[in-house]
Amino acid sequence: MTAITLNFPSILALTDEQFYQLCQANADLRLERTNEGELIIMPPTGGETGHRNSRINQQLLNWSDTNNLGIAFDSSTGFKLPNGAERSPDASWVRRERWEALSAEQKRRFLPLSPDFVVELRSETDSLTKLQAKMQEYLDNGTQLGWLIEPQRQQVEIYRSGQEVEILQAPKTLSGEEVLLGFELNLQPIFSNL
């Protein structure tokens, strides 16, 4: 099943609070909103994608727990990007000083920032061009490093602020570089047949 995009710009323009309440009232759905106000309804993932996503989040959280550099988030976390879009990357991380600059209320709701680091894991039904546009949107809104991981092709697109996209074929690991100092993602459990 693929994501569904609903367009109703002239009939219904949801405020940020209304969109937040819509998400809370429909907690079983993964909802995103583009900066043009389009509502994106994403289906639940299948077992393979869910397992792979858990492995990515497990490694990121384990690394994050070993230092005090920042906070890791899973795919259920909403971010209100500076351009107005509300997005939920499959995995993300925010530097501690940016997290601590948020008010208690901001921490409870969709975080009003673009993460420093994001991961999008492509499932078989995801549109590659839409995911690539989403990755570019993160960069355009302040993200420093992003990985678009395609297990089916064992390929990774690396997005860095101010640089061209780098494409790697069947890498064994990915480095968090200067953004996630000391983090290395082991891709074996992500690329392996489950």
SULHUUR-V998793 format. One record per residue. N is the residue number from 0. RES is the residue in three letters. PHI is phi in whole degrees, 0 to 359 (NA if undefined). BURIAL is b if it has 16 or more other ideal C-beta (glycine too) atoms within 10 Angstrom, else e. D_FIRST is the distance of its C-alpha to the first C-alpha in Angstrom with 2 decimals. Layout:
N_RES_PHI_BURIAL_D_FIRST ; N_RES_PHI_BURIAL_D_FIRST
This chain:
0_MET_NA_e_0.00 ; 1_THR_259_e_3.80 ; 2_ALA_293_e_6.90 ; 3_ILE_248_e_9.07 ; 4_THR_250_e_12.73 ; 5_LEU_256_e_15.49 ; 6_ASN_246_e_18.92 ; 7_PHE_212_e_22.00 ; 8_PRO_297_e_24.75 ; 9_SER_274_e_27.69 ; 10_ILE_267_e_26.82 ; 11_LEU_214_e_25.75 ; 12_ALA_244_e_26.53 ; 13_LEU_285_e_25.69 ; 14_THR_287_e_28.26 ; 15_ASP_301_e_27.42 ; 16_GLU_294_e_28.60 ; 17_GLN_294_e_26.53 ; 18_PHE_296_b_23.31 ; 19_TYR_300_b_24.36 ; 20_GLN_295_e_25.11 ; 21_LEU_300_e_21.80 ; 22_CYS_295_b_20.07 ; 23_GLN_293_e_22.66 ; 24_ALA_286_e_22.24 ; 25_ASN_234_e_18.46 ; 26_ALA_298_e_18.64 ; 27_ASP_281_e_15.60 ; 28_LEU_258_e_13.40 ; 29_ARG_262_b_13.31 ; 30_LEU_246_b_14.82 ; 31_GLU_229_b_16.39 ; 32_ARG_224_b_18.77 ; 33_THR_284_b_20.02 ; 34_ASN_290_e_23.78 ; 35_GLU_269_e_23.66 ; 36_GLY_93_b_22.33 ; 37_GLU_290_e_18.78 ; 38_LEU_263_b_16.58 ; 39_ILE_250_b_13.22 ; 40_ILE_254_e_10.88 ; 41_MET_258_b_8.74 ; 42_PRO_289_e_6.55 ; 43_PRO_298_e_8.68 ; 44_THR_279_b_8.92 ; 45_GLY_282_e_9.54 ; 46_GLY_299_e_13.25 ; 47_GLU_296_e_14.18 ; 48_THR_295_b_12.85 ; 49_GLY_299_e_14.33 ; 50_HIS_294_e_17.52 ; 51_ARG_299_b_17.87 ; 52_ASN_297_b_17.48 ; 53_SER_297_e_20.06 ; 54_ARG_294_b_22.36 ; 55_ILE_296_b_22.37 ; 56_ASN_297_b_23.13 ; 57_GLN_300_e_25.70 ; 58_GLN_295_b_27.58 ; 59_LEU_295_b_27.59 ; 60_LEU_292_b_28.80 ; 61_ASN_302_e_31.39 ; 62_TRP_297_b_32.78 ; 63_SER_299_b_32.82 ; 64_ASP_290_e_34.72 ; 65_THR_275_e_37.42 ; 66_ASN_218_e_38.49 ; 67_ASN_242_e_38.79 ; 68_LEU_279_b_37.26 ; 69_GLY_183_b_34.22 ; 70_ILE_237_b_31.35 ; 71_ALA_264_b_27.94 ; 72_PHE_226_b_24.76 ; 73_ASP_262_b_21.33 ; 74_SER_288_b_17.91 ; 75_SER_271_e_18.78 ; 76_THR_272_b_21.66 ; 77_GLY_264_b_21.74 ; 78_PHE_237_b_24.02 ; 79_LYS_267_b_25.69 ; 80_LEU_288_b_26.43 ; 81_PRO_305_e_29.76 ; 82_ASN_280_e_28.16 ; 83_GLY_102_e_26.75 ; 84_ALA_287_b_23.05 ; 85_GLU_248_b_21.54 ; 86_ARG_232_b_19.38 ; 87_SER_226_b_18.24 ; 88_PRO_295_b_18.49 ; 89_ASP_295_b_17.36 ; 90_ALA_210_b_21.12 ; 91_SER_202_b_24.13 ; 92_TRP_209_b_27.87 ; 93_VAL_232_b_30.63 ; 94_ARG_303_b_34.32 ; 95_ARG_304_e_36.45 ; 96_GLU_294_e_38.72 ; 97_ARG_289_b_35.90 ; 98_TRP_297_b_34.59 ; 99_GLU_291_e_38.13 ; 100_ALA_284_e_38.72 ; 101_LEU_280_e_36.18 ; 102_SER_285_e_37.56 ; 103_ALA_301_e_36.71 ; 104_GLU_295_e_34.81 ; 105_GLN_297_e_32.79 ; 106_LYS_291_e_31.84 ; 107_ARG_281_e_30.54 ; 108_ARG_252_b_28.21 ; 109_PHE_297_b_25.87 ; 110_LEU_290_b_28.02 ; 111_PRO_277_e_29.72 ; 112_LEU_191_b_29.47 ; 113_SER_261_b_27.45 ; 114_PRO_301_b_27.41 ; 115_ASP_290_b_29.82 ; 116_PHE_219_b_27.22 ; 117_VAL_223_b_23.42 ; 118_VAL_230_b_20.87 ; 119_GLU_241_b_17.32 ; 120_LEU_254_b_15.53 ; 121_ARG_281_b_13.11 ; 122_SER_269_b_10.15 ; 123_GLU_298_e_9.29 ; 124_THR_264_e_6.39 ; 125_ASP_285_b_8.89 ; 126_SER_284_e_11.40 ; 127_LEU_298_e_14.74 ; 128_THR_296_e_16.86 ; 129_LYS_291_e_15.25 ; 130_LEU_293_b_15.70 ; 131_GLN_296_b_19.18 ; 132_ALA_295_e_20.05 ; 133_LYS_295_b_19.08 ; 134_MET_298_b_21.32 ; 135_GLN_295_e_24.07 ; 136_GLU_298_b_23.80 ; 137_TYR_303_b_24.51 ; 138_LEU_300_b_27.51 ; 139_ASP_297_e_28.73 ; 140_ASN_253_b_28.85 ; 141_GLY_118_e_30.78 ; 142_THR_296_b_28.68 ; 143_GLN_265_b_30.90 ; 144_LEU_212_b_28.65 ; 145_GLY_214_b_24.95 ; 146_TRP_238_b_23.04 ; 147_LEU_256_b_19.81 ; 148_ILE_255_b_19.11 ; 149_GLU_243_b_17.25 ; 150_PRO_298_b_17.66 ; 151_GLN_299_e_16.60 ; 152_ARG_257_e_19.53 ; 153_GLN_49_e_21.59 ; 154_GLN_232_b_22.16 ; 155_VAL_229_b_22.86 ; 156_GLU_256_b_23.58 ; 157_ILE_256_b_26.23 ; 158_TYR_251_b_26.76 ; 159_ARG_233_b_30.24 ; 160_SER_302_e_31.97 ; 161_GLY_76_e_34.19 ; 162_GLN_229_e_33.27 ; 163_GLU_289_e_31.34 ; 164_VAL_292_e_28.08 ; 165_GLU_255_e_28.94 ; 166_ILE_249_e_26.75 ; 167_LEU_245_e_27.44 ; 168_GLN_256_e_26.65 ; 169_ALA_53_e_26.39 ; 170_PRO_290_e_28.37 ; 171_LYS_275_e_29.42 ; 172_THR_217_e_29.64 ; 173_LEU_231_b_29.15 ; 174_SER_266_e_31.95 ; 175_GLY_285_b_31.70 ; 176_GLU_53_e_34.66 ; 177_GLU_283_e_36.81 ; 178_VAL_285_b_34.03 ; 179_LEU_241_b_33.38 ; 180_LEU_304_e_36.79 ; 181_GLY_88_e_36.79 ; 182_PHE_274_b_33.05 ; 183_GLU_223_e_31.68 ; 184_LEU_272_b_28.14 ; 185_ASN_278_e_28.24 ; 186_LEU_273_b_25.32 ; 187_GLN_304_e_26.18 ; 188_PRO_287_e_23.96 ; 189_ILE_274_b_21.04 ; 190_PHE_271_b_21.51 ; 191_SER_288_e_22.61 ; 192_ASN_285_e_20.86 ; 193_LEU_276_e_20.23
